Amino acid sequence: MSEKDVQFWDKAAQKYAASPIGDEAGFERSLARTRALIAPGAQVLELGCGTGTAALRLSDAAANYLATDFSAHMITLAQEKLESARQNGLNGQLSFRQATVDTLARESARYDAVLGFNYLHLAGDLSAALSHIRTLLVPGGLFISKTPCVGDLNPLIRLAIPLMRLVGKAPHVTTFATASLEEAIRMAGFEILENERHGSRKSDTRPFIAARAT
């Protein structure tokens, strides 16, 4: 992840935190399915947690839940939300930390589940990110993702993204279609258990994929 992308998300963090969820019904379906997949007593890692919206909702399903993001400002806002939630009775072992998937993979901690919501298309090299995620999991651990597949979008939108990045209006985005994402996940050492669409709109380019480390 380039310094330019980190700066983009640091700058966008406040607005991102204040923005409403675009598809509330789809978000709730994804949370419910993720909660059902997290085993009791699980050690959970979330990558690209942003300001912690999903982590704050899911952390009580795990024994320990570490939510990470490469943006320091995102993590600062997430920690502020966590303090407020604890004052209002939030239970669960949740912590936030600034980190990237490659630095985490070099550490000794391993997890029963790794989550990545709206993450993989922003993580840089897809194969490298998936390889690090596989390293972070215990044998048989789960990788759960919900990822925008930019390759499935209208070609005009795909063309607009690099132009927007040139003027500082978008971060780097990795383009892949659903089929190539599935293949990359398998090649990284996973068995895909399910591939669902949780969006409530007519077109949903964000597959919800649960995969087991083999």
C-alpha positions as CSV (number, residue, x, y, z in Angstrom):
1,M,0.0,0.0,0.0
2,S,1.5,3.3,-1.1
3,E,1.9,6.3,1.1
4,K,-0.4,8.2,-1.3
5,D,-3.2,5.7,-0.6
6,V,-2.6,5.9,3.2
7,Q,-2.9,9.7,2.9
8,F,-6.1,9.4,0.9
9,W,-7.8,7.3,3.6
10,D,-6.5,9.4,6.4
11,K,-8.0,12.4,4.8
12,A,-11.3,10.6,4.0
13,A,-11.7,9.0,7.4
14,Q,-13.9,11.7,9.0
15,K,-16.3,11.8,6.0
16,Y,-16.2,8.0,5.8
17,A,-17.2,7.6,9.4
18,A,-20.1,10.0,9.0
19,S,-21.4,8.4,5.8
20,P,-24.5,6.1,6.1
21,I,-24.3,2.5,5.0
22,G,-25.3,2.3,1.3
23,D,-27.3,-0.9,1.6
24,E,-28.4,-1.5,5.2
25,A,-30.3,-4.7,4.4
26,G,-27.4,-6.2,2.6
27,F,-25.0,-5.2,5.4
28,E,-27.3,-6.9,8.0
29,R,-27.4,-10.1,6.0
30,S,-23.6,-10.2,5.7
31,L,-23.2,-9.6,9.5
32,A,-25.7,-12.3,10.3
33,R,-24.0,-14.9,8.0
34,T,-20.6,-14.0,9.4
35,R,-21.8,-14.3,13.0
36,A,-23.2,-17.8,12.2
37,L,-19.8,-18.8,10.7
38,I,-17.7,-17.7,13.7
39,A,-17.2,-20.6,16.1
40,P,-17.6,-20.0,19.8
41,G,-14.3,-19.1,21.4
42,A,-12.7,-18.1,18.1
43,Q,-9.8,-15.8,17.7
44,V,-10.8,-13.3,14.9
45,L,-8.8,-10.8,12.8
46,E,-10.5,-8.2,10.6
47,L,-8.5,-6.5,7.9
48,G,-9.4,-3.1,6.5
49,C,-11.8,-2.4,9.3
50,G,-12.2,1.3,8.6
51,T,-13.8,3.0,11.5
52,G,-14.9,-0.2,13.1
53,T,-18.6,-0.5,12.1
54,A,-18.6,-4.3,11.5
55,A,-16.1,-5.0,14.3
56,L,-18.4,-3.3,16.9
57,R,-21.3,-5.4,15.7
58,L,-19.4,-8.8,15.5
59,S,-16.9,-8.7,18.3
60,D,-19.1,-10.3,20.9
61,A,-19.3,-13.5,18.7
62,A,-15.5,-14.1,19.3
63,A,-13.3,-14.8,22.3
64,N,-10.9,-12.1,20.9
65,Y,-11.4,-9.8,18.0
66,L,-8.5,-7.7,16.6
67,A,-9.6,-5.2,13.9
68,T,-6.9,-3.5,11.8
69,D,-6.6,-0.9,9.2
70,F,-3.5,0.8,7.5
71,S,-5.0,4.3,8.1
72,A,-4.0,5.7,11.5
73,H,-6.9,8.2,11.3
74,M,-9.4,5.4,10.7
75,I,-8.1,3.5,13.7
76,T,-8.3,6.7,15.9
77,L,-12.0,7.1,15.0
78,A,-12.6,3.4,15.6
79,Q,-11.1,3.6,19.0
80,E,-13.3,6.6,19.9
81,K,-16.4,4.6,18.8
82,L,-15.2,1.7,20.9
83,E,-14.9,3.8,24.0
84,S,-18.4,5.2,23.5
85,A,-19.7,1.7,22.9
86,R,-18.1,0.3,26.1
87,Q,-19.7,3.1,28.1
88,N,-23.0,1.9,26.7
89,G,-22.4,-1.7,27.7
90,L,-20.5,-3.3,24.8
91,N,-19.2,-6.7,25.8
92,G,-16.5,-8.6,24.0
93,Q,-12.7,-8.5,23.7
94,L,-12.3,-6.0,20.9
95,S,-9.2,-4.0,20.1
96,F,-8.2,-1.8,17.2
97,R,-4.7,-1.5,15.7
98,Q,-3.0,0.2,12.7
99,A,-1.4,-2.6,10.7
100,T,-1.2,-4.2,7.2
101,V,-1.7,-7.8,6.2
102,D,2.0,-8.3,5.4
103,T,3.2,-7.0,8.8
104,L,0.7,-9.1,10.6
105,A,1.7,-12.2,8.6
106,R,5.3,-11.8,9.9
107,E,4.1,-12.0,13.5
108,S,3.4,-15.2,15.5
109,A,-0.3,-14.8,16.1
110,R,-2.7,-17.1,14.1
111,Y,-6.4,-16.8,13.9
112,D,-9.5,-19.1,13.5
113,A,-11.1,-16.6,11.2
114,V,-9.9,-13.6,9.1
115,L,-12.5,-11.2,7.8
116,G,-12.2,-8.7,5.0
117,F,-15.2,-6.5,4.1
118,N,-14.7,-4.1,1.2
119,Y,-11.0,-4.9,1.5
120,L,-9.4,-7.1,-1.1
121,H,-9.8,-4.6,-4.0
122,L,-7.9,-2.0,-1.9
123,A,-5.1,-4.4,-0.6
124,G,-2.8,-4.1,-3.6
125,D,-1.5,-7.3,-5.2
126,L,-4.4,-9.8,-4.8
127,S,-2.3,-13.0,-4.8
128,A,0.1,-11.6,-2.2
129,A,-2.7,-10.4,0.1
130,L,-4.4,-13.8,-0.1
131,S,-1.1,-15.6,0.6
132,H,-0.6,-13.5,3.7
133,I,-4.2,-14.2,4.8
134,R,-3.6,-18.0,4.4
135,T,-0.5,-17.6,6.6
136,L,-2.5,-15.8,9.3
137,L,-5.0,-18.7,9.6
138,V,-4.8,-21.9,11.6
139,P,-5.3,-25.1,9.6
140,G,-8.9,-25.2,8.7
141,G,-9.5,-21.6,9.6
142,L,-12.0,-19.4,7.7
143,F,-11.5,-16.4,5.5
144,I,-14.7,-14.5,5.1
145,S,-14.9,-11.6,2.6
146,K,-17.3,-9.3,0.9
147,T,-15.5,-7.7,-1.9
148,P,-16.4,-5.3,-4.7
149,C,-15.5,-7.0,-8.0
150,V,-14.6,-3.9,-10.1
151,G,-14.2,-6.1,-13.2
152,D,-17.9,-6.8,-13.1
153,L,-18.8,-3.1,-13.2
154,N,-19.8,-1.0,-16.2
155,P,-16.6,-0.4,-18.3
156,L,-17.1,3.3,-18.0
157,I,-16.9,3.1,-14.2
158,R,-13.7,1.0,-14.5
159,L,-12.2,3.6,-16.8
160,A,-13.1,6.5,-14.5
161,I,-11.3,5.1,-11.4
162,P,-7.7,5.6,-12.6
163,L,-8.6,9.1,-13.8
164,M,-10.1,9.9,-10.4
165,R,-6.9,8.6,-8.7
166,L,-4.8,11.0,-10.8
167,V,-6.6,13.9,-9.3
168,G,-6.7,12.5,-5.7
169,K,-10.4,11.5,-5.7
170,A,-9.9,7.8,-5.5
171,P,-7.3,5.3,-4.0
172,H,-5.6,2.6,-5.9
173,V,-8.1,-0.1,-6.8
174,T,-7.3,-3.6,-8.0
175,T,-9.6,-4.8,-10.8
176,F,-10.8,-8.3,-10.9
177,A,-14.1,-10.1,-11.7
178,T,-15.9,-12.6,-9.5
179,A,-14.6,-15.6,-11.4
180,S,-10.9,-14.5,-11.2
181,L,-11.4,-13.7,-7.5
182,E,-12.7,-17.2,-6.8
183,E,-9.7,-18.7,-8.7
184,A,-7.2,-16.6,-6.8
185,I,-8.7,-17.7,-3.5
186,R,-8.4,-21.4,-4.5
187,M,-4.9,-20.9,-5.8
188,A,-3.9,-19.4,-2.4
189,G,-4.8,-22.6,-0.6
190,F,-8.5,-22.3,0.2
191,E,-11.6,-24.3,-0.4
192,I,-14.6,-22.1,-1.1
193,L,-17.5,-23.1,1.0
194,E,-20.1,-20.6,-0.1
195,N,-20.5,-17.7,-2.5
196,E,-23.6,-15.6,-1.8
197,R,-25.0,-12.3,-2.8
198,H,-26.5,-10.3,0.0
199,G,-27.2,-7.0,-1.7
200,S,-30.8,-5.8,-1.8
201,R,-30.5,-4.1,-5.1
202,K,-30.9,-5.5,-8.6
203,S,-27.2,-5.7,-9.3
204,D,-24.7,-6.8,-6.7
205,T,-21.0,-7.0,-7.6
206,R,-19.9,-7.8,-4.1
207,P,-19.9,-11.5,-3.5
208,F,-19.9,-12.8,0.1
209,I,-17.3,-15.6,0.1
210,A,-16.5,-18.0,2.9
211,A,-13.4,-20.2,2.3
212,R,-11.6,-22.7,4.5
213,A,-7.8,-22.9,4.6
214,T,-6.7,-26.3,3.4
